[in-house]
Amino acid sequence: MSPTSHARPQLDTVKHAAETPDTPLPWAELGLKQDEYERITQILDRRPTGAELAMYSVMWSEHCSYKSSKVHLRQFGEKAPASDALLVGIGENAGVVDVGQGYAVTFKVESHNHPSYIEPYQGAATGVGGIVRDILAMGARPVAVMDPLRFGAADHPDTHRVLPGVVAGIGGYGNCLGLPNIGGEVVFDSCYQGNPLVNALCVGVMRHEDIHLAKATGPGNRVILYGARTGGDGIGGVSVLASETFDDSGKPAKRPAVQVGDPFQEKLLIECTLEIFAEGLVAGIQDLGGAGLSCATSELASAGSGGMRIDLDTVPLRDASLSPEEILMSESQERMCAVVTPENEARFLEICAKWDVIATVIGEVTEGDRLEIFWRGEQIVDVPPRTVAHEGPVYQRPFARPDWQDALQADDAGALPRPRTADELRAQVLRLVGSPNQADKSWITDQYDRYVLGNTVLAQPEDGGMIRIDEDTNLGVALATDGNGRYAKLDPYAGAQLALAEAYRNVAATGARPLAVTDCLNFGSPEDPAVMWQFAEATRGLADACQTLGTPVTGGNVSLYNQTGEVAIHPTPVVGVLGVIDDVTRRTPMAFTEPGQLIYLLGDTAEEFGGSAWSQVVHDHLGGRPPRVDLAAERLLAEILIAASRDGMVDAAHDLSDGGLIQAVTESCVRGGLGARLVVPDGLDPFTFLFSESTARAVVAVPRSEETRFTDMCVARSQPVTRIGVIDGDAIELQGRFAIPLAELREAGERTLRALFA
């Protein structure tokens, strides 16, 4: 609700607030705790005005302030590996890395989970719009998006409400922007019932000299708000929703309006902003996302010289009845805030007019260290901007390993009944391939434009998406996102490392060299010590693994309160890895396309089934320990895959992860339209060979002419390598046990989601 809902005898100005210290304010209804409200009064040495209360309430929310997570997130900086590639790290709208030839790439993943549950289409659409503006604000042209998604059980009625709207929102917004959607994930699990995870990633490209930062410096410089008009949609929006759990009926305690997106307005905003950048007209810039104008003004002022004066009457409105508090809290989309020198003001406004983008000077940078906001000639805000933007509460939430963790890990998946006959083994392969998580996702991905702009080199279902960024040299970047909540539930520390390892492996499988990481950490309520233990362990695990692999975290997002009643989602750290490839024509796809090529397995296979797809699909079981993490083996495997791709030793590569070897081989065969004859290696039983989810593994297709060179390289570097078969025919055959025609495997994989959602 708005702070103005409590009637006051007059406009609540700074002067009035100082004169009426006992006036009650609805701080609790705006999500603030009593001690937080008391701290605000100490900072101001008086009670806040309604407008100030609105600003502090949204900026001190969990979504904007990271008040429960920042004590753990510091590890990403403290343990950050040395990196010559890192140009801009944590703290800006998005991280930036050097990819060579004078190019820089910025990328980031964020969440729009709670809004997407309430309004699936608009929640997902505005999630895409928001992350695109984060990338734009760094000075880059957005070139691609990705979407890691988690839903409840595939056959649950509410999944049928949420998923089609989310997919349509992502496709509708991204397609209208003309941005290819090159990857992501779709995972189903009942733990996400009522709490779907809608994470969105965007990547952008610029030259080194084009990097822009969010800061307001230079007294007298103009503050210009441009883009869409400000409306009543999204008042409090994600900044309030992200600090709430849902009750047992699936409803939040408050239902602020979900933002409404307009992708055509955003497209104009993108092109307008890029032209403004090209002419060097901006001294500082910030997009308006969570917390809207409250965030943009306080963060720009805080990161700059500290002083800013805003006239709120000048803000273009869609609804003239909005109160000043509502204007400050509104999260209406497609808006940016720029700091411009007086001599550049006229040209800035001229370019906005050319693109039919509304632009208004709403204030200026001032001397001093106060953010001052006026409404109808009266001062309604007078605050130190750092206290709003960067000095919010810091909680040392209590955390403790839950009592049930030992029992969960003791419930070993390796003890589950296994197939006893070849027929049972064959039947379980088909069950796995046709299960919702392993099934073909083209019903979803076909709704996204993957090839618009003409620079998409690889897109889903490939291991990683790849974009060419220079048409003359064929320089490119690859990205992958991964996260296995089942692994993280069994062991949050290892689970986060496994998410990083899989994304790292997926990027390397395309032939690109992993450079940097972004993450979206999705967890339950931080007020639950068990959830905070999961969060603490996951962040510690991810920071340690990034240090070992040499991939710094450049930024990301934390999404908490993802739970219904007392039931939290599985801890779900989603990790995105970006890599660089010097020549995209040397990339490695996943499809088996050449008969007679040899299939090699890279890596060691052990009996590891905790959290596996097989244990979920066949036994509906979650227990034991996840696969062992071996980061040194992951690094070696990546080096082998990158060298083999660069030197033309392999024609196809596919990492092994969910579903094990049989899932990977099936995907490569179906995508390429050719079968495979497989042989179980000595020392392995057929079941473990097919379904184990041991890590640091990949399958590759090696031309016979390259076999000696390839195996010699592996042996010289002590990379475990085993020849397991040959590409041949129109079936997958496990020698001496069963054969499954590709047509049957394709049908099993393709019918699942179409039957559920088409």
N, C-alpha and C positions, 0 to 999 in steps of 0.2 A: 504494500500500500504506500501511498505518498505521504511524506511527512506533513503535508498540508491538510490531511484529513482531520487533524485536531484544530478546531476553530481557534483563531487568535484575533485579538482586537485590531491588529494592524499588521502591515507587512513586517515580517520578522527580519529586521535589519541587524547589522552588527551592533549599532547603537542600542537598539531595542533589546537585544540579547544581553548586553552588559547591564541594562537597567532592570531586567526581569529575570534574575537568576533562578527563581523558583518555578518558572513555567515548565510544565511537564512536556517531555518530548517522547515520541514513540520509538526509542532506540531499540527496544527488544523486538518490536515488530519488524524492524529493518535488519534483523539478524545480528545485532551487536550484543555482547555480553555486558553485564553491569560494570565490571572492571575496565572494559574497553571504553565504555562511555565516560567513566570517571577519568581515564587517561586523556581523553579528548578535552575535557574541561580543564585539566592541568596544563595541557599544551597551549590552550587558548587563554588560560587564566580567566575564563568565564564559561558559561554554557554556550554550546554552538547554536548558530542559527539553524533554521530548518534546511537551508541550502547546504550549509557546512555539514550537517548531520547526514544529508543524502550523500555527499561526496565521501565522507569517511566510511559510511556503511558499505558502499560498493567497493571502494578501494581497499578496505580492510577485510573484505570477504575472502574466503578460502581461495576462490578462483584467481583473484587479482593479487593477493598479498603473499600467498604460499606460507601462511603463518604456522601451519602444522608441519610443513615439509621442509622449510628452508634450512633447518639445522642439519638435515640429512643431505640435502642437495649440495651443500658446500663441498662435499667430497669430490664432486665432478670437477671443481676447480683445484682443490688441494691435491688430488691425485692425477690431474691431467697430464698425459704424456707430452713430451716435447714434440712440437709439430711445426715444421717450416711452412706447411700449407695453410695453417689457421690465420685468417686475416681479421675476423671479428668473432668473438666468442660469446659466452653466456652474458645476458644482460641487455642485449638489443632485441629488436623485433624478431631477428633470425640470425643464425650464425652464417659466416661467409668463409669459404675456403678458396685457395688458389689452385686452379687446375691446369695452369700452364698457358703459354702463348699470350699472356696478358689478360686472360679471362679469369673471372671469379664467379663462383656459384654459391648461391644462398639457398638454404632449404630448412624446413621446419615441419614438425607434426604437432597438431593440437587436437583437443577433444571438443565435441558438441553433443555430449551424451545425454544429459537430462533434457535439453530442448527437443532432441530427436525422439525421445519417448513420448513427449506431450504432443508435439506436432511433427510427425516424421518427415514430411516433405520439406517444410520450411526450416526445421531444425537442421536437417542434413544440408540443404541448399545454402543456408547462411553459414554453416561450418566451412563449406568450400570457399564462399566469398570472403570470410574473415581471414583464412590462412593465405589466400591469394593477396590480400591487401598487406599482410605482414611482409610478404616477399617483395611486393611493389615498394613498400616504404623503405626498403634497404637500397633502392636505386636500380633494381633489377627488372628485366622483363620476365614475367612468369612464363614458363615454357611447358610445364606438365604438372599433373596432380596424381595422387594416389589415395586410396581409401581403405585402411584396415578396419574391418567391421566385425562385431560380435553380436549375435542374437540369441534368444532363448531357444528352446527345443524347436526343431524345424517343423514339427507337426502341431505345435501349440497355436490355438486361435489368435493369441495376441501377437505372435510372430508374424502371422498372416496380415495383421493390421500394420505392424511397424515396418517390416522389411520392404514391401513394395513401395511404400512412401519414401523411405530412406533412399532406396536405389533410384527412384524417379527424381528425387531432389538432387542427388549427386549428379546424375546424368543431365537433368534439365539445366542446372546452373552451369556446370562445367562445359557442356556442349555449346551452350549459348555464348560462353566466353571464348570459345574456340581453343580450348586447352585439352590436349590429349590426356586421357586417364590411362596410365601405363602400368599400374600394378596395385597391389594391396592384398587383402585377405578377406575371406568370409568364413566365420567359425560359428557353429551352433553348439550351445550347451545350456542346459536348464538353469545354470547359475546366473545367466544373464537375463532370465525372465523378469521383465519389469525394469531391467537396467541394461538396455542395449548399449554397446560401446560404438560410437560413431567418431572415429578418428580420421583426420584429414591431413594430408601432406601436400606441400607445394614446393617446387624447385624453380629457381629463376637464374638468369644469366646476365652478367654485366662485365664491363671492363673494370680493371682495378680502380681506375681514377673516378669511377661513377658511384662508388659506395657512398650512401647517405646515412646519417645517424639521427636519432630522435633527441634533439636538444634545441633549446631556445636561447641563443646568445645575441648580444648586440642591442643595448637599449635603443629604443626607437624603431626597431624592426617590427614589421606588421605581423599579426597573427591572422591567418586567413583560413576560414572554414570553407571547404568546397566539396561538391558532390550532391547527394540527395538532401532533400529537406528533412528536418527532424520531426519525427512523429511520436505517437504514443505506443508504438509497438516496441516490445523489448524493454519496458521500463523496469530497471533492476535486473532484468533478463538473466543471462547465464551467470552473472556475478552473484546473484542471490540463489538461483537454482543449484549452483554447484556447491553450495554450503548446506544443502539439505539432503536428507534421505526421503524416500517415499514411504508412506504408511502402508499398512497391510492391504489396503484397497488399491494400491498403486497410484495414489494421488499425493502430490506434494502438499506440505502445510500451506504454502502460498502458491498461487498460479500466476506469476507475472507473464505478460504476453510474450510469446516467442517472436523473435525478430522476423520480419517479412523481407525477403530478398527480391531484387530486381537485377538480373544478370546483364540486361542491356545497359542499364545505368552504370553498372560496374565496368563493362567493356569501354564505355566512353571515359570513365574515370581513369582506367588503365592507360589508354592512349593519350589522354590529356596530360596525365602525370609524367609519362615518358617524354613527351615533347617539352614539358617544363624542365625536366632533368637535363635534356639534351642542350637546352639553352643556359643551363647553370643558374637558374633563378631562385633556388631554394637554399636557405641557410640551415634549416632543420625541418624534419617532417615526421609525422606520426599518423598511423591510421586510427580510426575510431572503431573499436571492437567492444570487448567486455568493458563495462563502466563508461562507455561513450565519452562525452565531453569532459567528465570528471577525470578520466584517465588521461586523455590527450593533453589537457592543459596542465595538470599537475606533473605529469612525467616530463613533458617538454621543459617546463620551468625548472623542475628539480634537477634535470640533467644538464641544464644550461647555466645561465648566470643567476637564476633563482627568482627573478622578479617578472611578473606578468599582470597586466590589467585587461579584463574582459568585460565587454558590454553585452550582456545576455539578450537585450532587446533586439540586437542585430542578427541573431541566429535565425535563418530561414526556417519557418515552421510549416508542417502539413496540417497542424491542429492548433488554432489560435488560442484554445482554452488551456493549453499546457501551462502548468505552474513552473516557476524557475527550478524548483527541485526536480520536477519531472523532466525538464529540458536537460538538466545536468546528468540525470540517471538514464535517460533514453539510450538504447543500444540500436537505434535505427541504423540500417546498413548503408553501404556505399558512400561513406564519408571519410574525408582526410583533413588533417590540420597541418598547415605549412607555416613556417616562419620565413618571411621575405623582407629584404631590405627595401627602404622607401623607393630607391631608384628602379627597382625591379617590379614594383607593385603593379604599375599600369600594364606592362607586358604580361605578367602573370595572369591578370584578369582578362586580358585580350585573348590569350590562348584558351582559357576556360570558356569564354564566350564562343570561340570558334567551335569547340567540341560540345556546345550546348550543356555545359556543366555549370551549375549555379555556384558562384564564388562570392564570399562576403568577408570584408575585413571586420573581425569581431573584437580586435584588441591590439595590444602591442607589448613588446618586451620592455621592462622597466628596470631602473636601478633598484638595488635593494634585494630583499630575499622574501618577499610576500607575494602570494597569489591573491589578487583582489578581483572580485566579480561584482558587477553592478546590474541592477534591474530597475528600470523606470527611474533612473537617477539616484537610487538608494544603494548603498553598499550592503550586499548580503553575504559576501564571503571575504574573509581576511585571514589567511592561514599561511604558515610556512609550508611550501609545496612538498618538501622532502618528507614531512610528517604524514602527508596524505599518500604519496606515491611510493616511498622507499623506506619509511621507518614505522611501518605498521607493527602489530603484535608479533612476537616470536614465541611460539609455544614449544616447550619441552614435553611433548605428550608422553605419558607413561606407556611403556610397551613391555610385553612379556610373551615368551614362547607359550602358545596355547597348550592346555592340558591334553588336547586330543592329537597333537602332532605326532607323538611317539606311536600311538596306536595306528594312526594313518600310515606311517612309514613301515610299521611292522606287518601290515596287511599286504604282503608281497605279491605283486602281479605274476611273478614267475611261478607261483604255485597254482595258478588257474589251470583248469583242464585244457589240454591241447588236442588238436585233431589227431585221430588215431589211424586214419586211413588216407590214401591218396584222394579219394572222393571227398572226404571231409576237408582236406587241405584245399582242394579246388573250390569247394563251396564257400569256404571262409575268405578266399581271395575275392570272389565275386561279391560277397557281403561287404567287404572292406571297400572295394572300388565303388560300390553303389551307395555307400553311406553318405549322409549329407555333407560331412566335412571333407571327404575325399572325392566326392562326386564332381563332375564337370560343372564349372560355374558360368558357362557361357550364357545361360539365361539371364544372369546378372550383368556380366561384362559386355554383352552385346548391346546393352542400353547405353554404354559409354562410347564416345568417339575416341578411338585409340590412335588414330593416324592423322588427325587434323594438324595443319602446319607443315606436314611433310618431312619432319625430322625424327619421327619415331623409328627406332631401329629394332627394338624388342619391346613387347608388351605382354600382359598376362595372356596365357598362363605360363609364360617363361619364368625362370628363376628370378630374374630381375628385369625391371624396365630399363630401357636405354634410349637416350636422346643424343642426337648429333648436335653439337653447338657451334661448329665451324664447318661450313660447306666446302671450303678450299682444302683444309688439312684433315678433315674427318675426325677432329677431336670430339670426344663425347664423354658423357657421364652415365653411370648406371646407379640405380637405387633399388633397394629391397626393404620391405618391412616384415617383421616377424614377431611373434610372441605366443607362447604356449601357456595358458593359464593353468592347465592341468599339471604341468611340470612345476610351475611356481607354487601351486597349492601344496605339493609334496615337499618342496624345498625352495623357499623364495630366493635364497642366495644363489643356488645353482640355476633356478628357473630363469632369473634375469640374465645370467651368463649364457644360458642356452639360447635365449632369444637373440642376444647379440651375435653369438656364434653362428646361428642359422642365417641371419641377415648378412653377416660377413661372408659366409660360405656362398650364399646365393649371388652376391655381387661378384665374387671371384669366379664363380662358375660361368659367368658371361664373358670373362676375360678381362674384367676391369679390376683395378687395384684399389682396395678399400682405403678411404682417407679419413672419414669423420662420421659422427653419430648424432642423431637427434632422437629424443625419446618422448613417449607419452605414457605416464605412469598411472594406470587405472586401478583404484583400490576402493575398499569400503570406507566405513566411517573412521576417521582418525581418533574419535572418542572411545573406540574399542581398543584396548591394549593389544589384543591379538592381531588386529588389522595393522596397528602401528608397528608391531614386531615384523609383520610381513613386509611392510614398506621399508623399514630400516634395513632389513636383510637384503631386500631386492636392490635398493640403492647402493648398499655396500658392495654387493656382488657385481653390479653393473660398473661401478667406478673401478673396482679392482680389475675387471676383465678389460675395460677400455685402456687402462694403464698397460696391461700386458700386451694387448694387440696393437697398441700405438695409435688408437683411434679416439681423439678427444670428443667429448660431448660438447656440441656447439650451442645447444639450446633445446627447448622442448616445452612440456606441459605436464602438470599434475592434475588429475581428476580424482577427487575423493567423494565420499558419501554415495558411492555406487552400491546401494543396498536397499532391500525392501524389508522393513521391520528390523528384525535382528539378523537377517540373513544377508551376508555380503557376497559379492561376486568373488570368483577366484581372483587372487592377485594377478593382475594382467599388465606387466610391463611390456609395452609395444616398442620395439627398437627399429629405427630406420638407419640404414648404412648407405653412405654415398661413396662411390668409387669413380676413378677416372680411367679412361682408355684412350690411348694416343690415336688409334685408328679404328673407327667403328666397323670398317669392312672386315676386320679380323675378329669380330665378336663370335662367341660360341653360342649357338642356339641349343635347345634341349631335344629337338626331334631327331629320331633315327631315320635317315633318308637314303642310305646307301647299302644295298644288299651286299653281304660278304664282309662288311666291316666287323672288327672284333670288339666285344664288350668287355671292358675292364672295370673291376671294382677297386677303388682307391680307399684305403683305410682298413682298420681292424673291426671285426664283428664279434660282439659278445652277447650273452643272454641278458638283454636289457629291455624290459617290458613295462616298467613302472610309468604310469601316465600315458601309455602307448595308445595309438589308434586301435590296435587289435584288442586290447583289454577293454576299451570303451565300446567298440562295435559288437564284439562277440559276447562279452560278459557284463557290460554296463558297470564296469569296475574302475575305481580310482584308489590306488594304494601302492605302497612300496616306495622306492626311490626313483627319481628320474635318471636318465642316462648320465653316465659319468662325463664331466666336463674335462676336456684336454685342450687347453688353449694353444699349447705349443704345437700339437698335432693340427689344429685348425689353421695356424699360421703357415705351417709347412704345406698343407693341402692347398691353401690359397696360392702359394708360390708356384706349386706344380701346375695348377689349373691356369694361372695367368701365363706362365711360360709356354705351356702346351698350346694355348690359344694364339699367342703372339707368333710362335714359330710354326704354326700349321700342323701340329702333331695330332690334333683331335678335331673331329667334325661335329661332335655333339657332347654336351656335358649336362648332368642333372644332379643336384645335391640329393642326399638321402636324409629325410626327416620324418614327418608324420606318415605312418603307414609303412615305413621301411623300404627295403629294396624293391619289393614287388609293386608298390605304388609308384615309385620312380620309373621303373622299367615300363610299366603299363602306360604312364603318361607320355614317355618318350616314344613308345611304339605307336600309340593311338595318334599322337600329333604328327608323326612322320608317315603313318600308313604302312609300316612294315613290322613284321613280327620278330621274335627273338627265340633262339634255342639256348636255354640256360643249363648249366651244370653246377651242382652243389659242390663247393670246394671241399677238399679233404679237411676233416676236423670239425665240420659244421653239420648239424642236422638240417633237413629241409625247412622245418618250421622256423628255426632261428635265422637261417639264411634269408627267408622271405620277409619275416615280420619284425625282426629286431630293429630298434631305433637308436642303435649306437651312433655316436656323433663323429664329426670329422671324416665323413665318408661322401663319396660321389661315384656315379657311374659315368664312363666316357666311352664314346665310339671312336675307335682308332683305325684309320686306313691300314691295310696290311703293309703298305710301303713304309709306314711310319712306326711299325710295331717295335722294331729293335731300338730305334732312336728314343722312342717314348719310354720303354721299359728300362733302358740304360739310364735315362735321366732320373727315373724314380728310384732305381737301385742306388745310384750315386748319391742321392740326397736322403737315403734311408726312408723313403716313402713306401709304406706297405702297398703292394699292387698285386692283384690276382685276376687272371683271365677267367671270366665266368661264362662266356658264351659268344654267339655270333648273331648278327642281324640277318634274318632270313625268314621268308614265308609270310603267312598271313595269320599267324597265331603265336601266342606266347606258350612255349613248351618247357616244362621242367623235366629234363631228361629222365625217362623211366618212371614218371609219376603221373603227369597229367598234361593236357594241352587245352588251352582256351582260345577259340577264334577271336581275332580282334573285333569282329562285328559284335560278338557277345559282350566283350569287355566295353566296347564303345556304348552299346545300348544300356548296359548296367550303369555306366557313369552318367550318361546324358539324360536318362529318364527321370532321375530322382527329383531335382529341383523343378523341372518342368511340370511334373505330376503334382508337386506340392503347391506351386505358385502361379503357373501359367494360366 
